[in-house]
């Protein structure tokens, strides 16, 4: 009897368990091609139970309900479907019908909630994983160049800087890059790290770019826009994927524009993700890129209109070392005193200053152009319950890239790590992360070359002579022999340069290694930046508590630990700690039968470097005038506390020349401007030319403070007949306390202005400061996307940005052409089983004026028309694809900024396995 009771109890338990937890299994396929439909959402109707199909279209879903139940099947790109399940034993075979995604895209970054892109309150551009896999560009950073309103500066293969609405520059500190909720900026330098530790090519789920001011949502430095990147969820995107790209670049090289010969291009990416159980999933990503980088070859003379063969004071933009320049008149006067018979030769020369520069080295062969980047990423996710998830992730990047700032920098063996721990609910999140950087063996092109010249032969040594005395002696000898003045200068340079260490020689490399291996603080050019960023934040959505409107609130705490060992910041004794505290509130309400959405945001921020906090705001109206047709109006206020560089930089960037922040701590306590006043470098040059001290103009300086912008935008977006997506906008912005740069000089230890006559006795500074004038910008843009049916798609966008009133007191670096035109045309599936696809893209920019941050160079960037194209073939059974393509297919070299490299074609072939 007891045995029967026990058996009955056990049987009842199993039956109960079976009723409590049933498993539904199924396969999803594309109705047209028969391919597995991956990452498709499968949810039980009127329940929180759900899952995703894996990389082979399979799914299994554990449910607690008895049959029959209804499954909701949905994914962008397929028509939504309801499936009635009456039997849990059978494996479901479900086909999904492809549909156009035009106008159906959803975004999160515009308001921190999920909404249709079409009804976004601000202009937002988007790239998804499917667009990346079908793009003719080599990576998603290149794709960004074709988006409406987005401008880029390409310093090299591994470093692309993004901006919107003007003020484009390399290492833009006024543009924010967010990766999986983490600010992707360098802790010390504050500019976004681009692709250094961003998502790998296979792990991008979605990229959203907000144009213009965005500080109200994302904090300081969002004046020129924000890019929000989301990685793929391992619960949703599963399986092993691989992407192997082999190509060649520098085709037709070996000339003055591109001194590099034909070279290989490699990019290998692997992603593996697995859902271990309904609660646990993980992913691992690896990407390695290697290529011969593009080389900057701008030979424009920064000191005048002559060339290195016609101007003795030649200082080429990408010829490093020529910044050392001295008036040789004192040497001529010394020669005259020693030999009065030279008076007929020397006296005519003394009628004006005779500035002579040291000989510079070209970039090719000087900076290592072997670009390489390695990115590693791992993420672990655990579902504590259906509504609460824990996330642990780590990303590490290292490599060798070149970027442009106040000179060209080779970031050699840099290392950056970013690590995150997050608790995420459907209503709230708490997130903590840190960014750790190591500048590696960074080479500063300009100062290093100057030091190499000095190490080989000093410019002037009162005891043993030097390069300039030798030059002067040879010049006089040539003139005495009857040579013309220009020929005499060439002969003098050849004489003084006798035995000069040759580029790439063992002697040259030994000097270079010694100088670049010695910290800046000890007389070399090595950065020892080990700065760190620590961030903690939380957000709560009060929609369950507040029913009559949407309320979202959040807080943020951040610590910058600046640690450069006195090579970048004045942190000789200990790291400098800069803290930021923030809180934000967003309110939104739909009225007029839900056709009008009113929203507003407020943010409070405090930075410990500055006494006053900043309060920023955003307000928007979005009105649905008809179905799928929206008018939007927004006001946005954005601000930027001066970056750590703009406030505290103290870096040698040339012989007796510094890149400087604008805080009074530096200007008075370090440079002693209060005792030895600065003068504008322009007036110093005028004094040197004329000898008239009255032309000297003092530079009025003050403690640097935050800059801000007030931006207004009016736009209209519409989906017409489900086939045409149209968007048009106009904006106007007012900038206050604009942070720009000025070149000044002072004479440390003396107020005797005659010291400016001798280059070696005064010091130059490129200083960040606030301009007193208001700067206005405005622009407009339009885009049209057309679904031509049969998987054909055409897109075109036009946008224009203008600087209304330039601030004449400083360099504004607007760096943007009057307009851009971008076009795309392609088909993502044609032929039998739609195994063929192709895409093409055209980007056109007229010529425009460009100024490099820090005064490296300025000039006209030529117009460019760049065409990219690819054709692909899918091997459905092998779950693979082959792509043949080219970027800049015509191989007509172009540049995105003065002092940046000329970019030619890359012809490539890609093999993709299981790319989702």
C-alpha positions in Angstrom: 0.0 0.0 0.0 2.8 2.4 0.9 4.6 1.6 -2.4 1.4 2.4 -4.3 1.0 5.7 -2.5 4.7 6.6 -3.2 4.3 5.7 -6.9 1.2 7.8 -7.1 3.0 10.8 -5.4 5.9 10.5 -7.8 3.6 10.2 -10.8 1.6 13.2 -9.7 4.9 15.2 -9.2 6.0 14.4 -12.8 2.6 15.2 -14.2 2.6 18.5 -12.3 6.1 19.4 -13.4 5.2 18.6 -17.0 2.2 20.9 -16.7 4.4 23.6 -15.2 7.2 23.4 -17.8 6.5 22.3 -21.3 9.0 22.8 -24.2 8.0 24.1 -27.6 10.5 23.4 -30.4 10.5 24.8 -33.9 12.4 26.0 -37.0 12.0 29.3 -38.8 12.8 29.9 -42.4 12.8 32.6 -45.0 9.7 31.9 -47.2 11.5 33.0 -50.3 15.1 31.7 -50.0 14.6 28.9 -47.6 17.4 30.3 -45.4 17.2 30.0 -41.6 15.6 33.0 -40.0 17.9 33.9 -37.1 17.5 36.3 -34.2 13.7 36.3 -34.6 11.6 37.0 -31.5 9.2 34.3 -30.4 6.9 35.3 -27.5 3.9 33.7 -25.9 0.9 36.0 -26.4 -0.2 37.8 -23.1 2.9 36.4 -21.3 6.5 37.4 -20.5 7.8 34.1 -21.8 9.9 34.3 -24.9 13.1 33.5 -26.7 15.0 34.0 -30.0 15.8 31.7 -32.9 19.5 30.7 -33.1 21.8 31.0 -36.1 20.2 28.0 -37.8 16.7 29.3 -37.2 16.0 26.8 -34.4 14.3 27.7 -31.2 13.0 26.0 -28.1 10.7 27.8 -25.6 9.8 26.6 -22.1 6.3 27.6 -21.2 4.1 27.1 -18.2 0.8 27.3 -19.9 -1.3 24.4 -21.2 -2.1 24.2 -24.9 -3.4 25.8 -27.0 -1.3 28.9 -26.9 -0.4 31.6 -29.5 3.1 32.5 -30.4 3.9 36.0 -31.6 6.7 35.8 -34.2 8.4 39.1 -35.1 11.6 40.5 -36.6 12.4 43.6 -38.6 12.6 42.5 -42.2 9.8 40.0 -41.9 6.0 40.3 -41.6 4.8 39.6 -38.1 3.0 36.3 -37.6 0.8 34.6 -35.1 1.1 30.8 -34.7 -1.4 28.7 -32.8 0.2 25.8 -31.0 -2.1 23.0 -29.9 0.4 20.2 -29.5 3.8 20.6 -27.7 5.1 17.3 -29.1 5.5 18.3 -32.8 8.4 20.4 -34.0 7.0 23.5 -35.6 8.0 24.4 -39.1 7.3 28.1 -39.7 8.1 30.2 -42.7 8.3 34.0 -42.6 7.6 36.4 -45.4 10.2 39.1 -46.1 9.0 42.7 -46.1 10.5 46.1 -46.4 11.9 47.7 -43.3 11.6 51.2 -44.7 10.2 53.5 -42.0 10.0 50.6 -39.5 13.4 51.2 -37.9 13.3 51.8 -34.1 15.8 53.8 -32.1 16.6 54.2 -28.4 19.2 57.0 -28.2 16.9 59.9 -29.1 14.8 59.7 -25.9 16.3 56.8 -23.9 13.2 54.8 -24.8 12.3 52.6 -27.8 10.5 54.5 -30.5 10.2 54.6 -34.2 13.0 56.5 -35.9 10.3 58.2 -38.1 8.8 59.8 -35.0 12.1 60.7 -33.3 12.1 64.3 -31.8 15.6 65.0 -33.2 17.6 64.1 -36.3 19.0 60.7 -36.0 20.9 58.4 -38.4 21.2 54.7 -38.1 23.2 51.6 -39.3 22.2 48.0 -38.5 24.0 44.7 -38.7 22.4 43.7 -42.0 23.4 47.0 -43.6 27.0 46.4 -42.4 27.2 42.9 -43.9 25.9 44.2 -47.3 28.0 47.4 -47.4 30.8 48.0 -50.0 32.9 49.7 -47.3 35.5 47.8 -45.3 34.0 48.6 -41.9 31.2 50.4 -40.2 33.4 53.5 -39.4 33.8 54.0 -43.2 30.0 53.6 -43.7 29.4 56.5 -41.3 30.9 58.9 -43.9 27.8 58.4 -46.1 25.2 59.3 -43.4 23.2 62.5 -43.6 24.7 65.3 -41.6 27.8 63.3 -40.6 31.3 64.5 -41.4 34.6 62.6 -40.7 38.3 63.2 -40.6 40.4 60.2 -41.4 43.9 60.3 -39.9 44.7 56.8 -41.1 43.3 53.3 -41.4 42.9 52.9 -37.7 41.7 56.4 -36.7 38.5 58.1 -37.8 37.0 61.1 -36.0 33.3 61.9 -36.4 31.4 65.2 -36.1 28.1 66.7 -37.1 27.1 70.2 -37.9 30.6 71.6 -38.4 33.8 72.0 -36.3 35.1 68.7 -37.7 38.6 67.8 -36.5 40.8 64.9 -35.7 40.2 63.7 -32.1 37.0 65.7 -31.7 36.4 66.2 -27.9 32.9 67.7 -28.6 31.6 64.4 -30.0 30.5 61.6 -27.7 30.8 57.9 -28.5 28.8 55.5 -26.3 29.4 51.8 -26.6 27.0 49.5 -24.7 26.3 52.3 -22.3 29.9 53.2 -21.7 31.5 56.5 -22.7 34.2 55.4 -25.2 36.6 58.3 -24.6 40.3 58.3 -23.8 40.5 59.1 -20.0 43.3 61.6 -20.4 42.8 63.1 -23.9 38.9 63.0 -23.8 38.4 62.3 -27.5 36.4 59.2 -28.6 38.7 56.3 -29.3 37.0 55.5 -32.6 37.4 51.8 -33.5 40.2 51.2 -30.9 37.9 49.5 -28.3 34.6 49.9 -30.0 32.5 46.9 -31.2 34.1 44.4 -33.6 32.7 44.2 -37.1 30.6 41.1 -36.4 29.2 42.3 -33.0 27.4 45.4 -34.1 23.7 45.2 -33.6 22.8 48.9 -34.1 24.5 52.3 -34.4 22.6 55.5 -33.9 24.0 59.0 -34.4 22.4 62.1 -33.0 23.3 65.2 -34.9 24.2 68.3 -33.0 23.7 69.1 -29.3 23.0 66.2 -27.1 24.3 67.1 -23.6 20.9 67.0 -22.0 20.8 63.3 -22.4 24.5 62.3 -22.5 26.4 64.9 -20.6 29.4 67.1 -21.2 31.1 67.2 -24.6 28.0 66.4 -26.7 28.1 69.7 -28.6 28.8 68.1 -32.0 26.6 65.0 -31.6 26.6 61.6 -30.0 27.1 58.1 -31.5 25.4 55.3 -29.5 26.5 51.7 -30.4 24.9 48.5 -29.2 26.5 45.1 -29.3 24.7 41.9 -30.1 22.9 40.2 -27.3 24.3 36.6 -27.0 20.8 35.4 -26.0 19.5 36.7 -29.4 22.5 36.3 -31.7 24.1 32.9 -31.3 26.6 30.6 -33.0 30.0 30.9 -34.6 30.6 33.6 -37.2 33.7 34.6 -39.2 34.6 37.4 -41.5 37.9 37.2 -43.5 38.9 40.1 -45.7 42.0 40.0 -47.9 42.8 43.0 -50.1 45.4 45.3 -51.5 45.9 49.0 -51.3 48.5 51.6 -52.5 47.8 50.4 -56.0 49.7 52.7 -58.4 51.8 54.0 -55.4 55.5 54.6 -55.3 55.2 58.4 -56.1 55.1 61.7 -54.3 51.4 61.4 -53.5 51.7 57.9 -52.2 55.3 56.6 -51.7 54.1 53.2 -50.6 54.0 50.4 -53.2 51.2 47.8 -53.6 50.6 46.3 -50.2 48.3 43.6 -48.6 45.3 44.5 -46.5 44.0 41.9 -43.9 41.0 42.0 -41.6 40.0 38.9 -39.7 37.0 38.8 -37.3 35.5 35.9 -35.3 32.5 35.9 -33.0 31.1 33.1 -30.9 28.0 33.3 -28.8 26.1 30.6 -27.0 22.9 30.4 -24.9 24.0 27.9 -22.3 20.5 27.9 -20.7 17.5 30.1 -20.4 19.4 32.0 -17.8 23.0 32.1 -19.0 24.6 33.2 -22.2 28.0 34.5 -23.3 29.9 35.8 -26.3 33.6 36.2 -27.4 34.8 38.5 -30.1 38.2 38.9 -31.8 39.2 41.2 -34.6 42.6 41.8 -36.1 43.4 44.3 -38.8 46.8 44.8 -40.5 47.8 47.0 -43.5 50.3 49.5 -44.8 48.7 52.8 -43.7 48.1 55.8 -45.9 50.9 58.3 -45.6 50.6 62.1 -45.2 52.7 63.8 -47.9 51.6 67.5 -47.8 54.7 69.5 -48.8 53.0 72.9 -48.4 55.3 75.4 -46.8 53.9 76.7 -43.5 56.3 79.6 -43.6 55.5 81.0 -47.0 54.9 80.3 -50.6 58.2 78.8 -51.5 59.3 75.2 -51.7 62.2 73.4 -50.0 64.3 74.3 -53.0 63.4 78.0 -53.1 62.8 79.0 -49.5 65.6 78.7 -47.0 63.0 78.9 -44.2 60.9 76.1 -45.6 58.8 74.2 -43.1 56.7 71.6 -44.8 53.3 70.4 -43.3 54.4 66.8 -43.4 58.2 67.4 -43.3 59.1 67.2 -39.6 62.0 69.1 -38.1 61.7 72.4 -40.0 59.9 74.1 -37.2 63.4 74.9 -35.8 64.0 78.3 -37.4 66.5 81.1 -36.6 67.4 84.5 -38.0 71.1 84.1 -39.0 71.8 87.9 -38.9 73.7 87.7 -35.6 76.0 85.1 -37.3 76.4 87.4 -40.4 77.2 90.3 -38.1 79.8 88.2 -36.3 81.4 87.3 -39.7 81.4 90.9 -40.7 83.2 91.9 -37.4 85.8 89.2 -38.0 86.3 90.1 -41.7 85.3 93.7 -42.7 86.2 92.8 -46.3 82.9 90.9 -46.5 80.9 94.1 -46.1 79.7 94.2 -49.8 78.3 90.7 -49.4 76.9 90.9 -45.9 75.5 94.4 -45.6 72.8 93.9 -48.3 71.7 90.8 -46.4 71.4 92.6 -43.1 68.7 94.9 -44.6 66.1 92.4 -43.4 65.9 89.3 -41.2 67.2 86.1 -42.7 65.3 83.2 -41.2 66.7 79.7 -41.9 65.0 76.5 -40.9 66.6 73.2 -40.1 66.1 70.4 -42.7 63.0 68.3 -42.1 62.3 64.6 -42.6 59.3 63.4 -44.7 56.8 61.1 -42.9 57.3 58.0 -45.1 60.2 56.1 -43.5 60.1 58.2 -40.4 56.8 57.2 -38.9 56.0 53.4 -39.1 53.1 53.0 -41.5 52.5 49.4 -40.6 49.0 49.8 -39.1 47.7 47.0 -36.9 44.8 46.8 -34.5 43.7 43.9 -32.2 40.4 44.0 -30.4 39.2 41.4 -27.9 35.8 41.3 -26.2 34.0 39.0 -23.9 30.6 39.3 -22.3 28.6 37.1 -19.8 24.9 37.6 -19.2 22.8 36.0 -16.5 19.1 36.3 -16.2 18.3 36.6 -12.5 14.6 36.5 -13.4 12.7 37.2 -16.6 12.9 41.0 -16.0 16.3 41.3 -14.4 19.7 40.6 -16.0 23.3 40.8 -14.9 26.0 41.7 -17.4 29.8 41.4 -17.1 31.9 42.5 -20.0 35.5 43.4 -20.9 37.0 44.9 -24.0 40.8 45.3 -24.8 42.4 47.0 -27.7 46.0 47.4 -28.7 47.9 48.3 -31.9 49.8 50.8 -34.0 47.9 53.7 -35.6 48.7 57.3 -36.7 46.5 60.3 -36.0 46.7 64.1 -36.6 46.5 66.8 -34.0 49.0 69.6 -33.4 51.4 67.3 -35.3 51.2 63.7 -36.5 51.3 61.1 -33.7 52.1 57.5 -34.0 50.3 55.6 -31.3 52.6 52.6 -31.1 51.7 49.6 -28.9 49.0 51.6 -27.2 46.7 49.6 -24.9 43.2 50.4 -23.8 40.8 48.4 -21.7 37.2 48.9 -20.8 35.3 46.8 -18.2 31.7 46.9 -17.2 29.4 45.4 -14.6 25.7 46.1 -15.0 22.3 45.1 -13.5 19.6 45.7 -16.1 15.8 45.6 -15.6 13.0 46.4 -18.0 12.5 49.6 -15.9 15.9 50.5 -14.5 19.6 49.9 -14.7 22.7 50.3 -12.5 26.0 50.3 -14.3 29.7 50.7 -13.3 32.6 50.7 -15.7 36.2 51.7 -16.0 38.5 52.7 -18.9 42.2 52.1 -18.5 44.7 53.5 -21.0 48.4 53.0 -21.7 49.9 55.3 -24.3 52.6 52.8 -25.2 55.5 54.1 -27.3 53.8 57.1 -28.8 55.9 59.1 -31.2 55.3 62.8 -31.7 56.5 63.5 -35.2 57.4 67.2 -35.0 59.4 67.5 -31.7 61.1 64.2 -32.2 62.5 65.2 -35.6 63.7 68.5 -34.1 65.5 66.6 -31.3 67.0 64.2 -33.8 68.5 67.2 -35.7 69.8 68.7 -32.5 71.2 65.3 -31.3 73.1 64.9 -34.6 74.3 68.5 -34.7 73.3 71.3 -32.4 71.8 74.4 -34.0 74.3 76.6 -32.2 76.9 76.0 -29.6 78.9 79.0 -28.5 82.0 76.9 -27.9 82.1 74.6 -31.0 79.9 76.3 -33.5 76.9 74.4 -34.8 74.6 73.9 -37.7 73.7 77.6 -38.2 77.3 78.9 -38.0 78.3 76.3 -40.6 75.4 77.3 -42.8 76.3 80.9 -42.5 80.0 80.3 -43.4 79.1 78.2 -46.4 76.5 80.8 -47.6 79.1 83.5 -47.5 81.6 81.3 -49.3 79.2 80.6 -52.1 78.2 84.2 -52.5 81.9 85.2 -52.5 82.4 82.7 -55.3 79.7 84.4 -57.4 76.7 82.1 -56.8 73.2 83.5 -57.0 71.5 83.9 -53.6 69.1 80.9 -54.0 71.9 78.7 -55.2 74.1 79.9 -52.3 71.4 78.9 -49.8 71.1 75.4 -51.4 74.9 75.0 -51.3 75.0 76.2 -47.6 72.3 73.7 -46.6 74.1 70.9 -48.4 77.3 71.8 -46.6 75.7 72.1 -43.1 73.9 68.8 -43.7 77.0 66.8 -44.5 77.0 63.6 -42.6 73.4 64.2 -41.5 71.9 60.9 -40.2 69.9 59.4 -43.1 66.2 58.5 -42.7 66.0 54.9 -41.7 69.7 54.4 -41.1 70.9 52.6 -38.0 72.2 55.9 -36.7 68.9 57.6 -37.3 67.0 54.8 -35.6 69.3 54.8 -32.6 68.7 58.6 -32.1 65.0 58.2 -32.6 64.7 55.3 -30.2 66.7 57.2 -27.5 64.6 60.4 -27.9 61.2 58.6 -28.1 62.2 56.3 -25.2 63.0 59.3 -22.9 60.0 60.9 -21.2 59.0 64.4 -22.1 59.7 65.5 -18.5 63.3 64.3 -18.9 64.1 66.0 -22.3 62.7 63.4 -24.7 59.3 63.0 -26.4 57.8 59.9 -24.7 54.3 60.1 -23.2 53.7 58.1 -20.0 50.0 58.4 -20.0 48.4 55.8 -17.7 45.2 57.8 -17.1 42.0 56.1 -15.9 38.3 56.7 -15.9 35.8 55.4 -13.4 32.0 55.8 -13.9 28.9 54.8 -12.0 25.4 55.5 -13.1 21.8 54.5 -12.7 18.5 55.2 -14.3 14.8 54.5 -13.5 11.7 54.6 -15.7 8.7 55.6 -13.5 6.1 54.6 -16.1 4.6 52.0 -13.7 4.3 54.6 -10.9 3.4 57.6 -12.9 0.5 56.8 -15.3 -0.3 60.2 -16.8 3.1 60.8 -18.4 6.5 59.3 -19.0 9.1 60.1 -16.4 12.8 58.9 -16.6 15.4 60.0 -14.1 19.1 59.2 -13.7 22.3 60.0 -11.8 26.0 59.7 -12.8 29.3 59.9 -11.0 32.7 60.0 -12.8 36.3 60.2 -11.8 39.2 61.1 -14.2 42.5 60.0 -12.7 45.1 61.8 -14.8 48.4 60.1 -14.6 51.0 61.1 -17.2 54.1 61.4 -15.0 54.4 65.0 -15.9 54.6 64.2 -19.7 51.1 65.4 -20.7 49.7 67.1 -17.6 51.4 68.9 -14.6 51.1 65.7 -12.5 54.7 65.2 -11.5 54.0 64.4 -7.8 50.8 62.5 -8.0 47.8 61.9 -10.4 45.3 64.7 -10.8 41.8 63.8 -9.9 38.9 65.4 -11.7 35.4 64.5 -10.7 32.0 65.0 -12.3 28.5 64.7 -10.7 25.4 64.6 -12.8 21.6 64.1 -12.6 19.0 64.2 -15.3 15.2 64.1 -15.6 13.1 63.5 -18.8 9.4 64.2 -19.0 7.1 63.3 -21.9 3.4 63.4 -22.6 1.2 62.5 -25.5 -1.8 64.7 -26.1 -4.3 65.5 -28.9 -5.4 61.8 -29.3 -1.7 60.8 -29.0 -0.8 62.7 -32.1 1.3 65.3 -30.3 4.3 64.2 -28.2 5.7 66.8 -25.9 9.0 66.1 -24.1 11.5 67.9 -22.1 14.8 67.0 -20.4 16.9 68.7 -17.8 20.5 67.8 -16.7 22.6 69.1 -13.8 26.4 68.7 -14.0 29.3 69.7 -11.7 33.0 69.4 -12.6 35.5 69.9 -9.7 37.8 71.9 -11.9 35.2 74.7 -12.2 33.3 76.5 -9.6 30.0 76.8 -11.3 27.7 73.8 -12.3 26.0 73.6 -15.6 22.3 73.1 -16.2 21.2 72.0 -19.7 17.9 71.4 -21.2 16.0 70.0 -24.2 12.4 70.5 -25.3 10.7 69.0 -28.3 7.4 68.7 -30.1 6.5 65.9 -32.5 3.2 66.1 -34.3 1.8 63.4 -36.5 0.0 65.4 -39.2 -1.1 62.2 -40.9 -0.3 58.5 -40.7 3.4 58.0 -40.8 4.0 61.8 -41.4 5.6 63.8 -38.6 6.7 67.4 -38.0 9.3 67.8 -35.3 10.6 70.9 -33.5 13.3 70.9 -30.9 15.4 73.2 -28.8 18.6 71.8 -27.3 21.1 73.3 -25.0 24.5 71.7 -24.8 27.7 72.5 -23.0 31.2 71.2 -22.7 33.4 71.6 -19.7 36.9 72.1 -21.1 38.4 68.8 -21.8 41.4 67.7 -19.6 43.6 68.7 -22.6 41.9 72.1 -23.0 42.3 72.8 -19.3 45.5 71.1 -18.2 47.7 70.1 -21.1 51.3 71.0 -20.7 53.1 69.2 -23.5 56.2 70.1 -25.5 55.3 70.1 -29.2 58.4 71.5 -30.7 61.6 73.4 -29.9 60.7 75.9 -27.2 57.1 75.3 -28.1 54.2 74.0 -25.9 50.7 72.8 -26.4 48.8 74.3 -23.4 45.6 74.2 -21.6 43.9 77.4 -20.6 43.6 77.1 -16.9 45.1 79.9 -14.8 46.9 77.1 -12.9 49.1 76.7 -16.0 49.1 80.2 -17.4 50.2 81.9 -14.2 51.7 79.2 -11.9 53.6 77.3 -14.6 54.2 79.8 -17.4 54.2 82.9 -15.3 52.1 85.0 -17.7 51.3 87.3 -14.8 55.0 88.2 -14.6 56.2 87.7 -18.2 53.2 88.7 -20.3 52.4 86.8 -23.5 52.2 88.5 -26.9 50.4 87.2 -30.0 52.8 85.2 -32.2 51.7 87.2 -35.2 52.8 90.4 -33.7 56.1 88.8 -32.6 56.7 87.8 -36.2 55.9 91.4 -37.3 58.4 92.8 -34.8 61.1 90.4 -36.0 60.5 91.6 -39.6 60.3 95.3 -38.8 62.3 95.8 -35.6 59.5 98.1 -34.5 58.5 97.2 -30.9 55.2 99.1 -31.2 53.7 96.4 -33.3 53.9 93.9 -30.4 50.4 93.1 -29.1 49.8 91.6 -25.7 47.5 88.6 -25.5 44.5 89.1 -23.1 44.0 85.9 -21.3 41.7 84.6 -18.5 40.9 81.3 -16.8 39.2 79.0 -19.3 35.5 78.2 -18.8 32.8 75.9 -20.2 31.5 76.5 -23.7 27.9 76.1 -24.7 25.5 76.0 -27.7 21.8 76.7 -28.1 20.4 74.8 -31.1 17.0 75.0 -32.8 15.8 72.4 -35.3 12.7 72.1 -37.4 12.1 68.9 -39.4 9.6 66.8 -41.3 9.7 63.0 -41.9 7.2 61.0 -43.8 6.7 57.5 -45.1 4.8 57.7 -48.4 3.0 54.6 -49.7 5.4 52.4 -47.7 7.9 52.8 -50.5 9.4 56.3 -50.0 11.0 57.6 -46.8 11.6 61.4 -46.8 13.3 63.6 -44.2 14.1 67.3 -44.4 15.4 69.6 -41.7 16.9 73.0 -40.9 18.8 74.1 -37.9 20.4 77.2 -36.3 22.8 77.2 -33.4 24.5 79.9 -31.2 27.8 79.1 -29.6 29.0 81.0 -26.5 32.5 81.0 -24.9 33.7 79.0 -27.9 36.9 77.2 -27.1 39.5 77.8 -29.7 43.3 78.2 -29.9 45.7 81.1 -30.1 49.5 81.1 -30.7 51.3 83.3 -28.3 54.9 83.8 -27.0 56.6 85.2 -24.0 60.2 85.6 -22.8 60.6 83.7 -19.5 62.7 85.4 -16.9 62.6 88.8 -18.6 60.2 91.5 -19.8 62.8 92.8 -22.3 60.9 92.5 -25.6 64.2 92.7 -27.6 64.6 89.0 -26.5 62.0 88.2 -29.2 64.7 88.8 -31.8 66.4 85.6 -30.9 64.3 82.5 -31.5 66.1 80.5 -28.8 65.2 83.0 -26.0 61.4 83.0 -26.2 58.9 80.3 -25.8 55.8 79.7 -28.0 52.5 78.4 -26.7 49.4 77.1 -28.5 46.8 78.0 -25.9 43.1 77.0 -25.5 40.9 79.9 -24.5 37.3 81.2 -24.8 36.6 83.5 -27.6 34.6 86.6 -26.6 32.4 86.7 -29.7 29.3 84.7 -30.2 29.6 82.1 -33.1 26.5 81.2 -35.1 26.1 78.2 -37.3 23.2 77.0 -39.5 22.4 74.4 -42.0 19.8 72.2 -43.7 19.6 68.6 -44.9 17.3 66.3 -46.9 17.3 62.6 -47.5 15.1 60.3 -49.6 15.1 56.5 -49.5 13.1 54.6 -52.1 12.1 50.9 -52.0 12.1 50.0 -55.7 10.7 46.5 -55.0 12.3 43.2 -55.8 14.9 44.1 -53.1 16.2 47.1 -54.9 16.9 50.2 -52.7 18.0 53.7 -53.7 19.1 56.4 -51.2 20.3 60.0 -51.6 21.0 62.7 -49.0 22.2 66.2 -49.2 23.3 68.4 -46.3 24.9 71.7 -45.8 26.6 73.4 -42.8 27.7 77.0 -42.5 29.5 79.3 -40.1 27.7 82.5 -40.0 30.1 84.8 -38.1 33.6 83.5 -37.6 35.2 84.4 -34.3 38.2 86.5 -35.4 39.9 86.3 -32.1 40.7 82.6 -32.4 41.0 79.6 -34.7 37.4 78.1 -35.0 38.2 75.0 -37.0 34.9 74.7 -38.7 36.5 72.4 -41.3 33.4 71.5 -43.2 32.5 71.9 -46.9 29.5 73.9 -48.0 27.6 70.8 -48.8 27.8 67.0 -49.1 26.0 64.7 -51.5 25.8 60.9 -50.8 24.1 58.3 -52.9 23.5 54.6 -52.5 22.0 52.0 -54.9 21.8 48.3 -54.4 19.9 45.0 -54.2 20.1 42.7 -51.2 18.9 39.6 -53.0 18.2 38.7 -56.7 18.4 35.7 -58.9 17.3 32.2 -58.0 16.9 31.9 -54.3 18.2 35.5 -54.1 21.8 34.4 -53.7 23.2 37.5 -55.6 23.4 41.0 -54.2 25.3 44.2 -54.8 25.7 47.7 -53.5 27.2 50.9 -54.6 27.9 54.2 -52.8 29.0 57.7 -54.0 30.2 60.4 -51.7 30.9 63.9 -53.1 32.3 66.9 -51.3 33.4 70.2 -52.8 36.7 71.8 -51.8 36.8 73.5 -48.4 39.1 75.3 -46.1 40.6 73.3 -43.2 42.5 74.3 -40.1 44.3 71.7 -38.1 43.9 71.9 -34.3 47.0 73.3 -32.6 48.2 75.3 -35.6 49.9 72.4 -37.5 48.6 73.6 -40.8 45.8 75.2 -42.7 44.7 75.2 -46.3 42.3 74.1 -49.0 41.1 70.5 -49.1 40.4 69.6 -52.8 37.0 68.3 -53.8 36.5 64.6 -53.9 34.1 62.1 -55.5 34.5 58.6 -53.9 32.8 55.5 -55.3 32.6 52.2 -53.4 31.0 49.0 -54.8 30.7 45.3 -54.1 29.0 42.2 -55.4 28.2 39.2 -53.3 27.2 35.6 -53.8 25.6 33.4 -51.0 26.3 29.7 -50.6 23.2 28.9 -48.7 23.9 25.3 -47.8 27.4 26.3 -46.5 25.9 29.3 -44.7 28.6 31.4 -46.3 29.0 34.3 -48.7 31.7 35.6 -51.0 32.1 39.3 -51.6 34.2 41.1 -54.2 34.5 44.9 -53.7 36.5 48.1 -53.7 36.5 51.3 -51.8 37.4 54.4 -53.8 37.2 52.1 -56.8 38.6 54.7 -59.3 41.7 55.0 -57.1 41.6 58.8 -57.3 43.3 59.8 -54.1 41.5 62.2 -51.7 42.0 63.6 -48.3 39.6 64.6 -45.5 41.8 67.3 -44.0 45.0 69.2 -44.3 48.1 67.3 -43.0 46.1 64.1 -43.2 47.0 61.3 -45.7 45.8 60.9 -49.2 43.5 57.9 -49.4 43.5 55.6 -52.4 41.6 52.5 -53.3 41.4 49.2 -51.4 40.4 46.2 -53.6 39.3 43.3 -51.6 37.6 39.9 -51.3 35.7 38.8 -48.2 34.6 35.4 -47.1 31.7 35.5 -44.5 30.6 32.4 -42.6 27.3 32.5 -40.7 27.3 36.3 -40.6 24.1 37.3 -38.8 
